[in-house]
Amino acid sequence: MAGGTWTTQNKVRPGVYVNVNSAPKALGAIGERGVVTMALPLSWGPEKRVIELQAGADTLPTFGYGIAEPQMLLVREALKRAKTLLLYKLNAGTKATAALDNMTVTALYGGERGNDISVAVQKNMDDNTKCDVKTFVDGQEVDSQTAADVAGLATNGWVSFSGEGPLQESAGIALEGGANGAVTNQDHADYLSAIEVYDFHTMALVSTDASLKSLYASFMKRQRNDEGRKMQLVVENDPAADHEGIISVKNGVVLSDGTTLTAAQATAWVAGATAGANANESLTYQAYEDAVDVEPRLTNSQIEAALRNGEFVFTQLNGRAVVEQDINSFTSFAPDKGKPFSKNRVIRVMDGLANDYKRIFEQFYIGKVDNNDDGRNLFRKECINQAQMYQDMNALQNFDSQKDVNVLPGADGDSIYVELYVQPVDSIEKIYAKVQVR
């Protein structure tokens, strides 16, 4: 007896033809948040490359310093709230080197950290025809290998070896000449080109340079408006940006160890915190971890003026630095784009929906589902499911699945047109109380 699957009922032989499929169900889920990116001049690490760092990961092997060391300050601040940091080293720098007779040792990366490296060569205890070659960073051994000659040495995570002939004993040779080098605006442009193919939620610009702010703002607006990628940029003191995709940080904070972070440096934490915040979460009045004061402190009238100007402000409250209000730089309100667009919680909801719909359509629908009533109804159910998930987590309210989603044929036979009406939930930030004394 014949068997198999069928598309139309046109089989010739007697038999049982069975199609086994899963019952139709929603394919989407709310996309996870928590990815931040920034580009920094660093003293060690691969240059001109995007390196992914997970919160809690050891930064020493890749960037030359432990996460608690001062050189990793901004990396540490970004990862206080973010899950993942996409870090880009802007500077190539100069590699430190050292020479011993017929052997040259070169730091793997350019930068000042190379000057903390030394190499020792000692006779092997078991085979006097060979030597043990040990690499040290700040006096701590990071690599050891045994070889008979220079050619037998392999590149490790810190240095490379070159030359020919037998190894010569040395108590230790220190590398020198390592330099960080200068960073140009072109280096930042190279970073923006490199990061464009990655998915992230926020970007920090740790700079006060006006031309860089303009460059980064143009990049972010193009990503949001032309590429359909919903993300935000965090810069310092740029309220003139006047855009929901750009957060302008007004002032900095003072950490418990006395370290003062400028507004430009504080962008690392703001970007990380914004990336890590859920669609149903506001940063308003949330405390900056380990920050005990703000710099500079602002008066009440200065704070009010900053908020009206679309600036993200830190204020001092009971020995902590807190976010006064979780807002972005958008202030040019209009009937078709009102004040809610200045709230970052609202933007996270709208951006999340936009990114989720884009991801679901690209993964499961484009080129795979017929553009007819059945196909459009299937996608409409997907839109309803996504909106309902946001409502279930209190990111949306008053959503009516019967009235608030329409999926219609587009202008061309291969396109569809979607109308979606949603009401994001904001956080309670102001309480007006009337107290009557009887």
N, C-alpha and C positions, 0 to 999 in steps of 0.2 A: 504494500500500500504506500502511495506517495504521501509526502508531507512537506512542511516548510512554512514559510510566511507568505503573506499576500498583500498586494496593493489594491488591486481590483479583483472582482469575482469573475475571473476568466480562466481558471484552471481547467485542464483537459482530463487529467487522470483522477480517478476516485481517490480520496484521501482526506486527511485532517490537516488544515492549514491554520496555524495559530500565530497571531501577533502578540507578543508579550511586551507591554509598556508600563511605565509607572503612571499612577494616577496624576493628573495635572495638579501641580502645587507651585506655590511661589518659589522663585529661584533666588530672590535677593535676601540680603541681610544688611543691617546697618554697618557701614564701614567703620573699622576701628580708627581712632585718632591717636596721635602721639608722636608724629614724625616732624622733626624740626631740622633745618639746615642753616649753616653759616660758613663763611670763608674767613680764615684767619691767617696772619703771618705767624709762623711757628718755627721753633728752633730745631725741629727734627720731624721726620716722617716723609712719606711719598708726596712729592709735589705734583700739583696740577692733576690731582685725582680725587674723586669723591670716595671717601672711606666711611663705611657704615659702622657706627658705634652704638652698642646696646647699653642701656642704663645698667650700671654695675659691672661692666666689662673692664678688664685691665688695660689701661692706656699705655703702659710702659713699653710693651714690645713694638707698638706701631708708632707712637708719638714721643717716645723717649723719656717720659716722665709718668710717675704714678698720678692717679686722679686727684690726690690730696695735695700735690705740690703746687706752688704758686703759678708755675707756667701753664697749668691746666685750669686756671681759675674760671675762664669763660666757658670752657667745656663742662666743668662741674656745675656752673650755674644753669646752663641750658638743660642739663640732665637731672636737675632737681625735680622736674615735673614731666619732662618728655620721656617717652619710651625708647626712641631711636634718634640719634643725631647723625645727619649726613654732613660730615666735616670735610672741608677742602682746604689744603695748604696752598696759600697764594704764592709764596716765595720759593724760588729754587735754591737760592743761597750758594755758598761755597763750601765744598766738602773739605773737612780736616784731613790731613795726611801725616804720615811719619815714614822715615826710611831707616833701615838697618842693614848695612852692607848691601847684599844683593836682593833684599826684600823690601817692597813698598807696601804700606798698609794705608788704605783709603776708606774714610767713613762711607757708609752706604748711602747716606743722605746729606744734603747740604744743611748748614746751620750751626749755631754755636754749641749745640749739645755734643757735636763731634769732638770738641776740645776736652771733654770729660772722659774720653776713651783712652785706654792704654792697652798695650799688648806685651805679654811676657813670654819668653822662650826658654824652656828648661829641658835638660836631658831627661828622657824617659827612664824611669826606674827599672823597668824590665828589659828594655832593648836600647842599648846605648848608641845604636845606629839611627835612632829616631829621637824626635823632640816633642814635648808637649807644648802646644801654643795656646795660651789662655788670653781671652779678651775680658777686660774689666771696664765697667762704667761707674764712675764715682767710687772706685775701689772695690766694687762688688763684681764677682765673677759672673759673666753672662754666657760664656761659651768656652769649651775646651775641646781640642782635637789633637790627634797625634799623627805626625807625618815624618817622612825621611828627608824631604826637600820642600822648597817653596811651592813647586808645582802641585804637590800633594795636598795643599791646604784648600779648603772649600770656603766660599763666601758664607758668612753667618748673618744673623739678623742685624749686625752692627757694622761690620767691616768686610772689605774684600782684600785679597792678597794678590800681588803680582810680582814677577821676577823669576829667576832661575837659579838652580844650584842648591847646595846644602843649607840647612838652617843654622843660624848662628845664635848662640845663647845670649840672652839679655834679661836683666832683672825687671825691665819694664821700659818701654818706649811710649811716650805720650804723643798723641795726635795733636796737631795744632793747625791754625789757619782757617778754622771753620767760621763762617759768618752767615748771618741770616739774609743779608741782602735787602735791597729796597723793593717795595711793592708799588706797582703802577696801576693806573685805572684800567689799562689793558688786561692786567691780571684778573681784575674783577669781571671784566667783560668775558674773559675766558671761562671763569667760574660759572657765570650765568648760562653760557652755551653748554657747559658740561652738565649742569644740574637740571636743565630743561627736560631731559629724558627720564628723570626720577620723579616718583610720587612723594609728595610731602604736604604738610598742612601749613606750616609757617616758615618764614625765612627771617633771619636777623641780619641787619647791617650794622656792624660795630664800627662806626665811623661818623665823624662830624663833617665830612667833606660834602659840600652842596652838590657838586657835579655827580658824585656817586649816588647821592640820594635820588637825583633826577634819573640816573641810569637804572637804578633798581626799581624805582617807581614805574618807569616806562615798561620794564620787563614784567612787573606784576600786573599792570593793567592789561598788557597784551595777553598774558596767560589767562586772565579772568574773562576778558571781553572777546578775544579772538579765538583762543584755543579751548575755551570752555572748561578750564582747569581752575577750580575754586580753591584758593589759598590766600594767605595774608602775609604781608610784609611788615616788619617792625623796625622803625628807625627812631632816631632821637630828634626832638624839636623840629618837626616838619608839619605843623598843622595845616599849612597851605596846600598840602597834598589833597585834602578834602575828598577822601575816597574811602569807601567801606572796606576796601582791601588793604588799607595802609593804617597802621597803628603808630601814633606819634608819642613817644615817651618824653615826659616833661622834665623829670628829675631822677636822681639816683638814690642809692641806699648806703647805709653803713652796716657792715657785718659785725658780728660779735667779737671778732678778733681785731677790730679796728680798721679793717680794710674798707676803703671808700670806693664805691663803684659809681662812675659817672652815669649820666643818662644813656650815653652811647653803650657803655658796658652793660647796663641793666637791660638793654634790648635782648641779651642772651636769655635771661630768666623770663622776660615777658613772652618771647617767642616760644620758649619751651613750655611755659605754663599755658599759653593759648593753644598750642598743639595738643597738650595733654588734657585739656578741659573737654568734657563731653558736651553733646548738643543740649543737654538739659541742665547745664552748669554755668554759673556766672562767677567771674573772678572778683566781683565787687566785694570789698571788705575782706578778701582773703589775704592772709599774711604771707609775706616773702620769707621763706625759710631762712633762719639764722640771721635775719636782718633786724637790728635793734633801733635804727633811726633812719631818717631820710636826709638827703643832701642835694640841694638846699631845702630847708623847711620853708613852707609857703604860708602866708597869712590866709585867713578865711576869704578875703576878697580876691586874693591871687588864685586860690583854688577854684572859686566860682568862675573867675574869668577864664581859667585854663579849661575847665569843663565845657563852658560855652564855646570855647575855641576848638573843641574836639581833641583835647590832649589827655593822655593816659598819665595819671598823677599818683605818686606815692605820698601817703601821709603817715605821720607818727601817731600811734595809738597804744597807750599802756606799754611802752617799751618795745613795740614792734613796728615794723614798716608794713603798711597794708595798702592794698589797691583801693583808691577812693571810688572809682567807678570803671567798670569794664567796658570802655568805649573805644571807637576808632575815630579817625580824623574827619569823617563825613559830617558836614554841617550845612550844606546847601540844600536844605529840605525843599521838596516840591510836592504837589498833589499826588504825583505818581510814584514818589519815592520819599517817604516821610521819615520822621525821627526814629522809628524802630530800626532803620538800617544803620544807625550810628551805634547800636548795641551789639557787642561782639557775640553775646549769647544768641541773639536772633540770627546774626550772620552765620554762626556755626550750624544752626538748623537749616537755613536756606542753602548754604554751601554743601552740607551733608546730603541733603535731598538731591541736589544737582549732581554731585559726584556719584551718588548711589545709582541714580537713573542712568547716567552715562555708562557706568561700569556694567550694570545689568544688561542694558541694551547692546553694548558692544560684545559682551561675553556670550549672551544667550539668544539674542534676537536678530541682530544684523546679518542678513544673508541666509537666515535659517528659518524664518517664520514668514508665511504668506501675508501679503498686504491686502487682506480682505477682512470682512466683518469678524470672522473667527480669530484671525491673527491680531487684529486691533483690540478685540475684547480681551484676548489673552494678555496683551501688554497693559490694558487698562486695569485688569486685576492685579498686575504686578505693581502698578503705580499706587493703587489703593492699599495693597499690602504694606508697601514702604511707608506711606503716610500714616497708616494705622500703627505701625511699630513706633514711629516717632511720637504719636499721640499716647501710646501706652507708656512711654517713658517720660511723659509730661513735657515734651519738647514742642508739641502742637496741641491745640485745643479746638473744640467745636467743629471737627472735621466730619463732613457728611459724605459718605462714599457714594451716595446716589446723585448728588448735585455738584460735588466739588472736583470731579475728574472727568474730562472729556478727551477721548482719543479719536481723531478724525482723519480722513484721507488728506494727504498733503497735496501740494500743487502738482507733483509728478507721481507717476505710478509706483515709484519705489520709495516714497516718503510718507511720513505721517505727521500730524499736527496734534500737539498735546496742550490742553489747558488744565491748569491745576490751581486751585484756590486753597490757601492754607493760612492759618493764624498762629504764628509762633508764640510760645509762652515766654514772657519775660520774668525776671525775678522781682520780688518785693524789695524796693530800694528806698522808698519814702513812706513814712507813716504820718498822716495828718490826724491828730486826735482832738476831739472836742471834749473838754472836761467841764462839767457844771457843778458848782458847789451849792448845795441846798441849805 
